[in-house]
Amino acid sequence: MLEAEEHLAHHASGRSAALYEPNYGPPAVVALSKASEAEFRATPGILSPRGLLLVAGPGEEETFATDAAAMELALISPDEARQRVPILRPDRITLAGFSPSAEDIDTDLLLQHFAREARAGGADIRVRSRVEAIHRDGTGWRVTWAGNEARAGVLVNAAGAWVDEVAALAGLPRLGFTPLRRSMARIPAPAGMDVAGWPMVFGPDEAWYMKPDAGALIVSPAEEDPVDGPHDAWADDMVLAEGLARYEECVTEPVTRLLSNWAGLRTFSPDRQPVIGFDTGAEGFFWLAGQGGYGFQTCPAASRLAASLILGEAPALSADLVAALAPARLGGAKISP
């Protein structure tokens, strides 16, 4: 496994809000998330209780109803919402829905778990190994980087925001993935409050979100701004300020300073569903891409599906779901080598 950066999870995976909410996302994502739950629970410490609170105000009733129904939230009173998050403004928050099923994901523990499993299975993980060239010959794929070369019958393209760049290196058409920036600010806990037990809070239509984080709060404008190609993303100051202003409209405590800020690229396919399967244009080229903002909550089921397809085994997931995730829908692909 070749990783261009200094360590695993340098980009989007290392900048995630890290929530497992099985009803969050488009249909194929929800199916993968639900199929991932058993594996999450099989490793102690991966998941911990958090909860998800959706709030809205006057004029946002329709959007709130749509979001609450999509995530199967239980409707609660504004007073109950403020019991969970005391800084919500009584004159602004008039609608609330709650899900107790949302849980934090310990992403560092999960990444370490996967890396140990991979190495135990014989994987050689190379960091600081940016791929320079990819060629197909009679024996399969030949990949070169920094004076090194590797050959394999199957090449898995799991390069995040760079998946179309990797395809181009291999001489294949791009599938049209779009990296979208999302910014985040870390702010002090308001008025010295203990925020550890607060749920994650979403504004209507995901106009902003807030989540407790190690004694502080992380707040995001939840933007999806296209960027000029994949890169090491950074927060846009104006977008961050606008998102924090939307958050401040809903709470009693102003944001007086930032502890830090960052951004990541959430990469989507044209239909915003993940892409998992073999390309039809070149034998042995496998796409594992387009996780968007749902990579962590779907990764156990997504990786099991990829392994099954690569090994020529029958997937545990439904045929309809496998087809919905296959590259075929984006212009032709096959599901087996």
KEKOLMAR-167449 format. One record per atom (N, C-alpha, C, O): x negated, y, z negated. Coordinates in steps of 0.1 Angstrom, whole numbers, padded with zeros to 4 digits, always signed. Example, Ala and Ser with C-alpha at 12.3 -4.5 7.8 and 13.67 -1.06 7.14 Angstrom:
-0132-0057-0078/-0123-0045-0078/-0132-0033-0078/-0142-0033-0085/-0128-0022-0071/-0137-0011-0071/-0129+0000-0079/-0134+0011-0080/
// end
This chain:
-0008-0012+0000/+0000+0000+0000/-0009+0012+0000/-0017+0014-0009/-0007+0021+0010/-0015+0033+0011/-0007+0045+0007/+0004+0048+0012/-0013+0053-0003/-0007+0065-0008/-0017+0077-0005/-0029+0076-0009/-0013+0087+0002/-0022+0098+0006/-0026+0106-0006/-0037+0112-0006/-0018+0107-0017/-0021+0116-0028/-0030+0110-0038/-0034+0098-0037/-0033+0118-0049/-0042+0113-0059/-0036+0102-0068/-0043+0094-0074/-0023+0102-0068/-0016+0092-0077/-0002+0089-0071/+0003+0097-0063/+0004+0079-0075/+0017+0076-0071/+0027+0086-0076/+0025+0092-0087/+0038+0088-0069/+0049+0097-0073/+0044+0112-0074/+0049+0119-0083/+0035+0116-0066/+0031+0130-0066/+0041+0140-0062/+0042+0151-0067/+0050+0136-0052/+0059+0145-0046/+0073+0143-0052/+0074+0145-0064/+0083+0140-0045/+0097+0140-0050/+0099+0131-0062/+0106+0135-0071/+0093+0120-0062/+0095+0110-0073/+0090+0116-0086/+0096+0112-0097/+0080+0124-0086/+0074+0130-0098/+0081+0142-0102/+0078+0148-0112/+0092+0146-0095/+0098+0159-0098/+0114+0157-0099/+0121+0167-0097/+0118+0145-0102/+0132+0142-0102/+0138+0145-0115/+0132+0146-0126/+0151+0148-0115/+0159+0150-0127/+0162+0137-0134/+0166+0137-0145/+0160+0126-0127/+0159+0113-0133/+0172+0109-0141/+0172+0106-0153/+0183+0109-0133/+0196+0105-0139/+0201+0093-0132/+0201+0092-0119/+0207+0083-0139/+0214+0072-0133/+0229+0074-0136/+0234+0072-0147/+0236+0078-0125/+0250+0079-0125/+0256+0071-0114/+0255+0076-0102/+0261+0059-0116/+0264+0050-0105/+0274+0055-0095/+0275+0050-0084/+0282+0065-0099/+0293+0070-0090/+0288+0083-0083/+0297+0090-0077/+0276+0086-0084/+0271+0099-0078/+0265+0096-0064/+0255+0088-0063/+0270+0102-0054/+0264+0100-0040/+0274+0095-0030/+0286+0092-0034/+0270+0094-0017/+0279+0089-0007/+0281+0074-0009/+0274+0068-0017/+0290+0068-0001/+0294+0054-0004/+0283+0044-0004/+0282+0035-0014/+0274+0044+0005/+0263+0034+0005/+0254+0036-0007/+0249+0026-0012/+0252+0048-0011/+0243+0051-0022/+0250+0046-0035/+0243+0040-0043/+0263+0048-0037/+0270+0043-0048/+0269+0028-0049/+0267+0022-0060/+0271+0021-0037/+0270+0007-0037/+0256+0002-0042/+0255-0008-0049/+0245+0008-0037/+0232+0005-0041/+0229+0008-0055/+0223+0000-0062/+0235+0019-0060/+0233+0022-0074/+0239+0012-0083/+0233+0008-0093/+0252+0008-0080/+0258-0002-0088/+0251-0015-0088/+0251-0023-0098/+0245-0019-0076/+0238-0031-0075/+0225-0031-0082/+0218-0041-0083/+0220-0019-0086/+0207-0018-0093/+0208-0019-0108/+0198-0020-0115/+0220-0018-0114/+0222-0017-0128/+0216-0028-0136/+0209-0026-0146/+0218-0041-0131/+0214-0052-0139/+0199-0052-0141/+0193-0055-0151/+0191-0048-0130/+0177-0048-0131/+0172-0036-0140/+0163-0038-0148/+0179-0025-0140/+0175-0014-0149/+0177-0019-0163/+0168-0017-0172/+0187-0026-0166/+0190-0030-0180/+0181-0042-0184/+0180-0045-0196/+0175-0049-0175/+0167-0060-0178/+0153-0056-0183/+0146-0064-0189/+0150-0043-0182/+0137-0038-0186/+0140-0028-0198/+0144-0017-0195/+0137-0032-0210/+0140-0023-0222/+0133-0009-0220/+0122-0008-0216/+0141+0001-0223/+0136+0015-0223/+0137+0023-0210/+0135+0035-0210/+0141+0016-0199/+0143+0023-0187/+0155+0033-0187/+0153+0044-0183/+0166+0029-0193/+0178+0037-0194/+0180+0041-0208/+0178+0034-0218/+0185+0053-0210/+0189+0058-0223/+0201+0067-0222/+0203+0074-0212/+0210+0068-0232/+0223+0075-0230/+0221+0090-0228/+0212+0096-0233/+0229+0095-0219/+0229+0110-0216/+0243+0115-0214/+0247+0125-0221/+0251+0110-0205/+0264+0115-0202/+0263+0127-0192/+0253+0133-0190/+0274+0128-0184/+0275+0139-0174/+0287+0147-0176/+0298+0141-0177/+0286+0160-0176/+0297+0169-0178/+0298+0178-0166/+0289+0185-0162/+0310+0178-0160/+0313+0187-0149/+0322+0199-0154/+0332+0196-0161/+0318+0211-0151/+0326+0222-0156/+0329+0232-0144/+0323+0232-0134/+0340+0239-0146/+0345+0248-0136/+0354+0259-0142/+0358+0257-0154/+0357+0269-0134/+0365+0280-0140/+0376+0284-0130/+0379+0277-0120/+0383+0295-0133/+0394+0299-0124/+0390+0301-0109/+0379+0306-0106/+0398+0296-0100/+0396+0296-0086/+0388+0285-0081/+0385+0283-0069/+0383+0276-0090/+0375+0264-0086/+0382+0251-0088/+0376+0240-0088/+0396+0252-0090/+0403+0240-0093/+0402+0229-0082/+0401+0217-0086/+0403+0233-0070/+0403+0223-0059/+0389+0216-0058/+0389+0204-0057/+0379+0224-0059/+0365+0218-0058/+0363+0209-0070/+0357+0198-0069/+0367+0213-0082/+0366+0205-0094/+0373+0192-0093/+0368+0182-0096/+0386+0192-0088/+0394+0180-0086/+0387+0170-0077/+0387+0158-0080/+0381+0175-0066/+0374+0167-0057/+0362+0160-0063/+0360+0148-0062/+0354+0168-0070/+0342+0163-0076/+0345+0153-0087/+0339+0143-0088/+0355+0156-0096/+0359+0148-0107/+0364+0134-0102/+0361+0124-0108/+0372+0135-0091/+0377+0122-0086/+0366+0114-0080/+0366+0101-0082/+0357+0120-0072/+0346+0113-0066/+0337+0106-0076/+0332+0094-0073/+0335+0112-0087/+0326+0106-0097/+0334+0099-0108/+0328+0094-0118/+0347+0098-0107/+0355+0090-0116/+0354+0096-0130/+0352+0088-0140/+0354+0109-0132/+0352+0115-0145/+0365+0115-0152/+0376+0116-0147/+0364+0114-0165/+0376+0115-0174/+0378+0130-0177/+0369+0137-0181/+0390+0135-0175/+0393+0149-0178/+0393+0152-0193/+0399+0145-0200/+0386+0162-0197/+0386+0166-0211/+0389+0181-0212/+0389+0188-0202/+0393+0185-0224/+0396+0199-0226/+0383+0208-0226/+0373+0203-0229/+0385+0221-0223/+0373+0230-0225/+0368+0230-0239/+0355+0231-0241/+0376+0229-0249/+0371+0228-0263/+0362+0216-0265/+0352+0217-0271/+0367+0204-0259/+0358+0192-0260/+0345+0194-0253/+0335+0190-0258/+0345+0201-0242/+0333+0204-0234/+0323+0212-0243/+0311+0209-0243/+0329+0222-0250/+0320+0231-0258/+0315+0224-0270/+0305+0227-0276/+0323+0214-0275/+0317+0205-0286/+0305+0198-0282/+0296+0196-0290/+0304+0194-0269/+0293+0187-0264/+0281+0197-0260/+0270+0194-0262/+0285+0209-0255/+0275+0219-0251/+0280+0232-0256/+0288+0239-0249/+0276+0236-0268/+0281+0248-0275/+0280+0261-0267/+0287+0271-0271/+0270+0262-0258/+0268+0275-0251/+0277+0278-0240/+0276+0288-0233/+0286+0269-0236/+0296+0271-0225/+0305+0283-0229/+0310+0283-0240/+0307+0292-0219/+0315+0304-0222/+0330+0300-0222/+0335+0295-0213/+0337+0304-0233/+0351+0301-0234/+0359+0308-0224/+0369+0303-0219/+0355+0320-0220/+0363+0328-0210/+0360+0324-0195/+0366+0329-0186/+0350+0315-0193/+0346+0311-0180/+0349+0297-0177/+0352+0293-0166/+0347+0288-0187/+0349+0274-0184/+0363+0270-0189/+0367+0270-0200/+0372+0267-0179/+0386+0263-0181/+0389+0249-0177/+0400+0244-0179/+0379+0242-0170/+0381+0228-0166/+0369+0220-0169/+0357+0225-0168/+0371+0208-0173/+0359+0199-0176/+0362+0185-0174/+0374+0180-0176/+0352+0177-0169/+0354+0163-0168/+0341+0156-0173/+0330+0162-0172/+0342+0144-0178/+0330+0138-0185/+0329+0124-0181/+0339+0117-0179/+0316+0119-0179/+0313+0105-0177/+0303+0101-0188/+0292+0106-0188/+0307+0091-0196/+0297+0085-0205/+0287+0076-0199/+0277+0072-0205/+0289+0072-0186/+0281+0062-0180/+0268+0067-0175/+0258+0060-0172/+0266+0081-0174/+0254+0086-0169/+0243+0084-0179/+0245+0086-0191/+0231+0080-0175/+0220+0077-0184/+0207+0083-0178/+0205+0084-0166/+0198+0087-0187/+0184+0091-0183/+0177+0079-0178/+0178+0068-0183/+0168+0081-0168/+0159+0071-0163/+0145+0075-0167/+0140+0086-0164/+0138+0066-0174/+0124+0069-0178/+0116+0065-0165/+0112+0054-0163/+0114+0076-0157/+0108+0073-0144/+0093+0069-0145/+0089+0060-0137/+0086+0074-0154/+0072+0070-0156/+0071+0055-0160/+0063+0047-0154/+0080+0051-0169/+0080+0037-0173/+0084+0028-0161/+0078+0017-0159/+0094+0032-0153/+0099+0024-0142/+0088+0023-0131/+0086+0012-0126/+0081+0034-0128/+0070+0034-0119/+0059+0024-0123/+0053+0017-0115/+0055+0025-0136/+0045+0016-0141/+0049+0002-0140/+0041-0007-0137/+0062-0001-0143/+0068-0014-0142/+0067-0020-0128/+0062-0031-0126/+0070-0012-0118/+0070-0016-0104/+0055-0018-0100/+0052-0028-0093/+0046-0009-0104/+0032-0011-0100/+0026-0023-0106/+0019-0030-0099/+0030-0026-0118/+0024-0039-0124/+0030-0051-0117/+0022-0060-0114/+0043-0051-0113/+0049-0062-0106/+0042-0064-0092/+0039-0075-0088/+0040-0052-0086/+0034-0053-0072/+0019-0059-0073/+0016-0068-0065/+0012-0054-0083/-0002-0059-0084/-0002-0073-0088/-0011-0081-0083/+0007-0077-0097/+0008-0091-0101/+0011-0100-0089/+0007-0112-0089/+0018-0095-0079/+0022-0102-0067/+0011-0102-0056/+0013-0107-0046/+0000-0095-0059/-0011-0095-0050/-0013-0082-0042/-0021-0081-0033/-0005-0072-0045/-0005-0059-0038/-0018-0052-0041/-0023-0052-0053/-0024-0045-0031/-0036-0037-0033/-0031-0022-0031/-0028-0019-0019/-0030-0015-0041/-0025-0001-0040/-0036+0009-0039/-0045+0009-0048/-0037+0016-0028/-0048+0025-0026/-0043+0039-0026/-0034+0043-0018/-0048+0048-0035/-0045+0062-0035/-0056+0069-0028/-0066+0064-0024/-0053+0083-0025/-0063+0091-0017/-0066+0084-0004/-0077+0084+0000/-0055+0078+0002/-0057+0071+0014/-0047+0075+0025/-0037+0068+0028/-0050+0087+0031/-0041+0092+0041/-0043+0085+0054/-0054+0085+0059/-0032+0080+0060/-0033+0073+0072/-0037+0082+0084/-0031+0093+0085/-0046+0078+0092/-0051+0087+0103/-0046+0082+0117/-0044+0090+0126/-0044+0069+0118/-0039+0063+0131/-0032+0050+0129/-0035+0042+0119/-0022+0047+0137/-0015+0035+0137/-0014+0030+0151/-0010+0037+0160/-0017+0017+0153/-0017+0011+0167/-0010-0002+0166/-0011-0009+0156/-0004-0006+0177/+0002-0019+0178/-0006-0027+0189/-0008-0022+0200/-0010-0039+0185/-0017-0048+0195/-0011-0062+0194/-0001-0064+0188/-0018-0071+0201/-0013-0085+0201/-0012-0092+0188/-0004-0102+0187/-0019-0087+0178/-0019-0094+0165/-0010-0087+0155/-0009-0092+0144/-0004-0076+0159/+0005-0068+0150/+0001-0054+0149/-0004-0048+0158/+0002-0048+0137/-0001-0034+0134/-0015-0032+0129/-0020-0040+0121/-0022-0022+0134/-0035-0018+0129/-0034-0004+0124/-0031+0005+0131/-0038-0002+0111/-0037+0011+0104/-0051+0015+0100/-0058+0007+0094/-0055+0027+0103/-0068+0032+0099/-0067+0044+0090/-0058+0053+0092/-0077+0045+0081/-0077+0057+0072/-0092+0058+0066/-0097+0048+0061/-0098+0069+0067/-0110+0072+0060/-0121+0061+0062/-0127+0057+0053/-0122+0057+0075/-0132+0046+0078/-0127+0032+0074/-0135+0023+0076/-0115+0031+0069/-0110+0017+0066/-0100+0013+0076/-0094+0021+0084/-0097+0000+0076/-0087-0005+0086/-0079-0017+0079/-0085-0025+0072/-0066-0017+0082/-0058-0029+0077/-0050-0034+0088/-0045-0026+0097/-0047-0047+0089/-0038-0052+0099/-0027-0060+0092/-0029-0066+0081/-0016-0060+0098/-0004-0067+0093/+0006-0069+0104/+0007-0062+0114/+0015-0079+0102/+0025-0082+0111/+0037-0073+0109/+0045-0070+0118/+0039-0068+0097/+0050-0059+0094/+0044-0046+0087/+0036-0047+0078/+0048-0035+0092/+0044-0022+0087/+0057-0015+0081/+0067-0013+0088/+0057-0012+0068/+0068-0006+0061/+0065+0009+0060/+0056+0013+0054/+0075+0016+0066/+0074+0031+0066/+0082+0036+0054/+0094+0038+0055/+0075+0039+0043/+0082+0044+0031/+0075+0056+0026/+0072+0058+0014/+0073+0066+0036/+0065+0077+0033/+0073+0090+0029/+0068+0101+0030/+0085+0088+0024/+0093+0099+0019/+0095+0110+0030/+0100+0107+0041/+0092+0122+0027/+0094+0133+0036/+0086+0132+0049/+0088+0138+0059/+0076+0123+0049/+0067+0121+0060/+0071+0109+0069/+0063+0105+0078/+0082+0103+0067/+0086+0091+0075/+0086+0093+0090/+0081+0085+0097/+0091+0104+0094/+0091+0107+0109/+0077+0109+0114/+0074+0106+0125/+0068+0115+0105/+0054+0117+0109/+0047+0104+0111/+0039+0102+0120/+0050+0094+0102/+0044+0081+0103/+0049+0074+0116/+0041+0068+0123/+0062+0075+0119/+0067+0070+0131/+0060+0075+0143/+0057+0068+0153/+0058+0088+0143/+0051+0094+0155/+0037+0089+0156/+0033+0087+0167/+0030+0087+0145/+0017+0082+0145/+0017+0068+0152/+0007+0064+0159/+0028+0060+0150/+0029+0047+0155/+0034+0047+0170/+0036+0037+0176/+0037+0059+0175/+0042+0060+0189/+0056+0058+0190/+0061+0055+0201/+0064+0059+0179/+0078+0056+0179/+0086+0070+0179/+0081+0079+0174/+0098+0070+0184/+0107+0082+0183/+0110+0085+0168/+0112+0076+0160/+0111+0098+0165/+0115+0102+0152/+0130+0099+0151/+0138+0100+0161/+0135+0096+0139/+0149+0093+0137/+0157+0106+0133/+0169+0106+0132/+0150+0117+0130/+0156+0129+0127/+0159+0131+0112/+0169+0137+0108/+0149+0128+0104/+0150+0130+0089/+0147+0145+0086/+0139+0151+0093/+0154+0150+0077/+0153+0164+0073/+0149+0165+0058/+0157+0161+0049/+0137+0171+0055/+0133+0174+0042/+0140+0187+0037/+0140+0197+0044/+0147+0186+0025/+0154+0197+0020/+0148+0201+0006/+0147+0192-0002/+0145+0213+0004/+0139+0218-0008/+0149+0219-0019/+0160+0224-0017/+0145+0214-0031/+0153+0217-0043/+0144+0222-0054/+0133+0216-0057/+0147+0233-0060/+0139+0240-0070/+0144+0237-0084/+0155+0233-0086/+0135+0238-0094/+0138+0236-0108/+0131+0245-0117/+0119+0249-0114/+0137+0250-0128/+0131+0258-0138/+0132+0251-0151/+0143+0245-0154/+0122+0252-0159/+0123+0247-0173/+0123+0259-0182/+0115+0267-0182/+0134+0259-0191/+0136+0271-0200/+0136+0266-0214/+0139+0255-0217/+0134+0275-0224/+0134+0271-0238/+0149+0268-0242/+0158+0273-0236/+0150+0259-0252/+0163+0256-0257/+0169+0269-0262/+0162+0277-0269/+0182+0272-0260/+0188+0284-0264/+0189+0286-0279/+0194+0276-0286/+0185+0297-0284/+0187+0301-0298/+0181+0290-0308/+0187+0288-0318/+0171+0283-0303/+0165+0273-0312/+0174+0260-0314/+0172+0253-0323/+0184+0258-0306/+0193+0247-0308/+0187+0234-0305/+0177+0233-0297/+0192+0223-0311/+0188+0210-0308/+0196+0205-0296/+0208+0202-0298/+0190+0204-0284/+0197+0201-0272/+0196+0186-0269/+0201+0182-0258/+0189+0178-0277/+0186+0164-0273/+0199+0156-0270/+0198+0148-0261/+0210+0158-0277/+0222+0150-0274/+0231+0156-0264/+0242+0151-0262/+0228+0168-0258/+0237+0173-0248/+0237+0165-0235/+0227+0159-0232/+0248+0165-0228/+0249+0158-0215/+0242+0166-0205/+0239+0178-0207/+0240+0160-0193/+0237+0168-0181/+0249+0175-0177/+0260+0170-0178/+0248+0188-0172/+0260+0196-0169/+0259+0200-0154/+0248+0205-0150/+0269+0198-0147/+0270+0202-0133/+0280+0214-0131/+0291+0213-0138/+0277+0224-0123/+0287+0233-0119/+0295+0228-0108/+0291+0217-0102/+0306+0234-0104/+0315+0229-0093/+0307+0229-0080/+0300+0238-0077/+0310+0218-0072/+0303+0216-0059/+0288+0216-0061/+0281+0220-0051/+0283+0212-0072/+0269+0211-0075/+0262+0225-0072/+0252+0225-0066/+0268+0236-0077/+0263+0249-0074/+0250+0252-0083/+0242+0260-0080/+0249+0244-0094/+0238+0244-0103/+0239+0232-0112/+0250+0226-0113/+0228+0228-0119/+0229+0218-0129/+0219+0221-0140/+0209+0227-0138/+0222+0216-0152/+0213+0217-0163/+0212+0204-0170/+0221+0196-0171/+0200+0201-0176/+0198+0188-0183/+0187+0190-0194/+0177+0197-0191/+0190+0185-0206/+0180+0185-0216/+0167+0178-0212/+0168+0168-0205/+0156+0183-0216/+0143+0177-0212/+0133+0180-0223/+0127+0191-0224/+0130+0170-0231/+0119+0171-0241/+0120+0184-0250/+0110+0191-0252/+0132+0187-0255/+0134+0198-0264/+0137+0211-0257/+0139+0221-0264/+0136+0211-0244/+0140+0223-0236/+0151+0220-0226/+0157+0209-0228/+0154+0228-0217/+0164+0226-0206/+0157+0227-0193/+0149+0236-0191/+0161+0219-0183/+0158+0221-0170/+0170+0226-0162/+0181+0220-0164/+0169+0236-0154/+0180+0242-0147/+0177+0243-0132/+0166+0247-0129/+0186+0238-0124/+0183+0239-0109/+0194+0246-0102/+0206+0245-0106/+0191+0254-0092/+0201+0260-0083/+0207+0249-0074/+0217+0252-0067/+0202+0237-0074/+0207+0226-0066/+0208+0229-0051/+0217+0225-0044/+0198+0237-0047/+0198+0241-0032/+0194+0230-0024/+0187+0221-0028/+0198+0230-0011/+0193+0221-0001/+0189+0229+0011/+0195+0229+0021/+0177+0235+0010/+0172+0244+0020/+0162+0236+0029/+0152+0231+0024/+0165+0236+0042/+0156+0229+0052/+0142+0236+0051/+0142+0249+0050/+0132+0229+0053/+0118+0234+0052/+0111+0231+0066/+0116+0223+0074/+0101+0238+0068/+0093+0237+0081/+0084+0225+0079/+0071+0227+0078/+0089+0213+0080/+0081+0201+0079/+0077+0197+0065/+0078+0205+0056/+0073+0185+0063/+0070+0180+0050/+0057+0186+0045/+0048+0189+0052/+0057+0189+0032/+0046+0196+0025/+0047+0194+0010/+0057+0189+0005/+0037+0199+0003/+0038+0199-0012/+0046+0211-0016/+0041+0223-0015/+0059+0209-0019/+0069+0220-0021/+0066+0228-0033/+0060+0223-0043/+0071+0240-0033/+0071+0249-0044/+0084+0257-0045/+0091+0258-0035/+0088+0262-0057/+0100+0268-0058/+0101+0282-0051/+0091+0289-0051/+0112+0285-0046/+0114+0298-0040/+0119+0307-0051/+0130+0304-0057/+0112+0318-0054/+0116+0327-0066/+0130+0332-0064/+0137+0332-0074/+0134+0337-0053/+0147+0343-0051/+0158+0332-0053/+0168+0335-0059/+0156+0321-0047/+0166+0310-0048/+0167+0305-0062/+0178+0303-0067/+0156+0304-0069/+0156+0301-0083/+0164+0311-0092/+0172+0307-0100/+0161+0324-0089/+0168+0334-0096/+0183+0334-0094/+0191+0336-0103/+0187+0332-0082/+0201+0331-0079/+0208+0319-0086/+0219+0320-0091/+0201+0308-0086/+0206+0296-0093/+0208+0298-0108/+0217+0294-0114/+0197+0304-0114/+0198+0307-0128/+0209+0317-0131/+0215+0316-0142/+0212+0326-0122/+0223+0336-0124/+0236+0328-0124/+0245+0332-0132/+0238+0318-0115/+0250+0311-0115/+0252+0303-0128/+0263+0302-0134/+0241+0298-0133/+0241+0291-0146/+0244+0300-0157/+0253+0297-0166/+0238+0312-0157/+0241+0322-0168/+0255+0327-0168/+0260+0330-0179/+0262+0327-0157/+0276+0331-0157/+0285+0321-0165/+0296+0325-0169/+0280+0309-0167/+0288+0299-0174/+0284+0297-0188/+0291+0289-0195/+0274+0303-0193/+0269+0301-0207/+0268+0314-0215/+0268+0325-0209/+0267+0313-0228/+0267+0325-0236/+0252+0330-0239/+0250+0341-0243/+0243+0321-0236/+0229+0325-0239/+0221+0328-0226/+0220+0319-0217/+0216+0340-0225/+0208+0344-0212/+0195+0336-0211/+0189+0332-0221/+0190+0336-0199/+0176+0330-0197/+0167+0342-0198/+0167+0351-0190/+0158+0341-0208/+0149+0352-0211/+0135+0349-0206/+0127+0359-0203/+0131+0337-0204/+0118+0334-0198/+0118+0319-0193/+0127+0311-0196/+0109+0317-0184/+0107+0303-0178/+0094+0297-0185/+0084+0304-0186/+0095+0284-0188/+0084+0277-0193/+0075+0272-0181/+0063+0272-0181/+0082+0268-0170/+0076+0264-0158/+0086+0263-0147/+0098+0264-0150/+0081+0261-0135/+0091+0259-0124/+0084+0250-0113/+0071+0250-0112/+0092+0243-0105/+0086+0235-0095/+0097+0232-0084/+0108+0237-0086/+0093+0225-0074/+0103+0221-0064/+0099+0207-0058/+0087+0204-0058/+0108+0201-0052/+0106+0188-0045/+0114+0188-0032/+0123+0196-0030/+0110+0179-0023/+0117+0177-0010/+0126+0164-0011/+0121+0153-0013/+0139+0166-0010/+0148+0155-0009/+0151+0153+0006/+0156+0161+0013/+0147+0141+0011/+0147+0138+0025/+0159+0130+0029/+0161+0119+0024/+0167+0135+0039/+0179+0128+0043/+0179+0124+0058/+0172+0131+0066/+0185+0113+0061/+0187+0109+0075/+0199+0118+0080/+0205+0125+0073/+0201+0118+0093/+0212+0126+0099/+0226+0124+0092/+0234+0133+0092/+0229+0112+0088/+0242+0109+0081/+0241+0109+0066/+0251+0105+0059/+0229+0113+0061/+0227+0114+0046/+0227+0100+0039/+0228+0100+0026/+0227+0089+0046/+0226+0076+0039/+0212+0071+0041/+0205+0074+0051/+0207+0063+0031/+0194+0057+0033/+0192+0049+0046/+0203+0044+0051/+0180+0047+0050/+0177+0039+0062/+0168+0027+0058/+0157+0029+0054/+0174+0015+0059/+0166+0003+0054/+0168-0008+0065/+0179-0013+0067/+0157-0011+0072/+0158-0021+0082/+0147-0020+0093/+0139-0010+0093/+0146-0030+0102/+0136-0030+0113/+0141-0021+0124/+0152-0021+0128/+0131-0015+0130/+0133-0007+0142/+0134-0016+0154/+0127-0026+0155/+0142-0012+0164/+0143-0020+0176/+0133-0017+0186/+0130-0025+0195/+0126-0005+0184/+0117-0001+0195/+0103-0007+0193/+0096-0007+0203/+0100-0013+0182/+0087-0019+0180/+0088-0030+0170/+0092-0028+0159/+0084-0042+0174/+0085-0054+0165/+0077-0051+0152/+0065-0047+0152/+0083-0054+0141/+0076-0054+0128/+0075-0040+0122/+0068-0039+0111/+0082-0030+0127/+0081-0017+0121/+0094-0015+0113/+0105-0015+0118/+0092-0014+0100/+0104-0014+0090/+0105+0000+0084/+0096+0005+0079/+0118+0005+0084/+0121+0018+0078/+0126+0016+0064/+0135+0008+0062/+0121+0023+0054/+0126+0023+0041/+0125+0038+0037/+0116+0043+0031/+0136+0045+0041/+0135+0060+0041/+0148+0066+0038/+0159+0060+0037/+0148+0080+0037/+0160+0088+0036/+0167+0086+0022/+0180+0086+0022/+0160+0084+0012/+0166+0082-0001/+0173+0095-0007/+0181+0094-0016/+0170+0106-0001/+0175+0119-0005/+0173+0121-0020/+0161+0120-0024/+0183+0125-0027/+0181+0127-0042/+0185+0115-0050/+0188+0116-0062/+0186+0103-0043/+0191+0091-0050/+0181+0080-0051/+0185+0069-0054/+0169+0083-0049/+0159+0072-0048/+0157+0064-0061/+0157+0052-0060/+0156+0071-0072/+0154+0063-0085/+0167+0055-0088/+0165+0043-0092/+0179+0060-0087/+0190+0053-0091/+0194+0041-0082/+0202+0033-0086/+0188+0041-0070/+0191+0030-0061/+0179+0020-0059/+0180+0010-0052/+0167+0023-0064/+0155+0017-0060/+0155+0001-0063/+0149-0006-0054/+0161-0004-0073/+0160-0019-0075/+0167-0026-0063/+0162-0035-0057/+0180-0022-0060/+0187-0028-0050/+0181-0025-0036/+0181-0034-0028/+0177-0013-0034/+0171-0010-0021/+0158-0018-0018/+0156-0023-0007/+0150-0020-0028/+0138-0028-0027/+0141-0043-0025/+0134-0049-0017/+0151-0047-0032/+0155-0062-0030/+0160-0064-0016/+0157-0074-0010/+0168-0054-0011/+0173-0055+0003/+0161-0055+0013/+0161-0064+0022/+0152-0046+0011/+0140-0045+0020/+0133-0058+0020/+0129-0064+0030/+0130-0064+0008/+0123-0077+0007/+0130-0088+0014/+0124-0096+0021/+0143-0089+0012/+0151-0099+0019/+0150-0098+0034/+0148-0108+0041/+0152-0086+0040/+0151-0084+0054/+0137-0087+0060/+0136-0094+0070/+0127-0083+0053/+0113-0086+0057/+0110-0100+0057/+0103-0105+0066/+0115-0108+0047/+0112-0122+0046/+0122-0131+0054/+0120-0143+0054/+0132-0124+0060/+0141-0132+0068/+0151-0140+0060/+0157-0150+0064/+0154-0135+0047/+0163-0141+0038/+0177-0134+0039/+0177-0123+0043/+0187-0141+0035/+0200-0135+0035/+0201-0125+0024/+0198-0128+0012/+0205-0112+0026/+0206-0102+0016/+0217-0106+0006/+0227-0112+0010/+0215-0102-0006/+0226-0104-0017/+0237-0094-0015/+0248-0096-0020/+0235-0083-0007/+0245-0073-0005/+0254-0076+0006/+0251-0085+0014/+0265-0070+0007/+0275-0073+0018/+0270-0070+0031/+0261-0061+0033/+0275-0077+0041/+0271-0074+0055/+0274-0060+0059/+0267-0054+0067/+0285-0055+0055/+0290-0042+0058/+0280-0031+0053/+0276-0021+0060/+0275-0033+0041/+0266-0024+0035/+0252-0025+0042/+0246-0014+0044/+0248-0037+0045/+0235-0038+0052/+0236-0031+0065/+0226-0024+0069/+0247-0032+0072/+0248-0026+0085/+0249-0011+0084/+0244-0003+0092/+0255-0006+0073/+0256+0009+0070/+0243+0015+0067/+0241+0027+0069/+0233+0007+0063/+0220+0012+0059/+0210+0010+0071/+0199+0016+0070/+0213+0001+0080/+0203-0003+0091/+0201+0009+0100/+0209+0017+0103/+0188+0010+0105/+0185+0020+0115/+0194+0019+0128/+0194+0029+0135/+0200+0008+0130/+0208+0007+0142/+0218+0018+0144/+0221+0022+0155/+0224+0023+0133/+0234+0033+0134/+0229+0046+0139/+0236+0055+0143/+0215+0048+0139/+0209+0060+0143/+0203+0059+0157/+0196+0068+0161/+0207+0049+0164/+0202+0048+0178/+0196+0034+0181/+0190+0033+0192/+0199+0024+0173/+0195+0011+0177/+0184+0005+0169/+0173+0010+0169/+0187-0005+0162/+0177-0013+0154/+0182-0026+0151/+0194-0029+0153/+0173-0035+0146/+0177-0048+0143/+0175-0050+0128/+0168-0043+0121/+0181-0061+0122/+0181-0063+0108/+0171-0074+0104/+0169-0076+0092/+0165-0080+0114/+0155-0091+0111/+0144-0090+0120/+0145-0084+0131/+0132-0095+0116/+0120-0093+0125/+0121-0102+0137/+0112-0102+0146/
// end
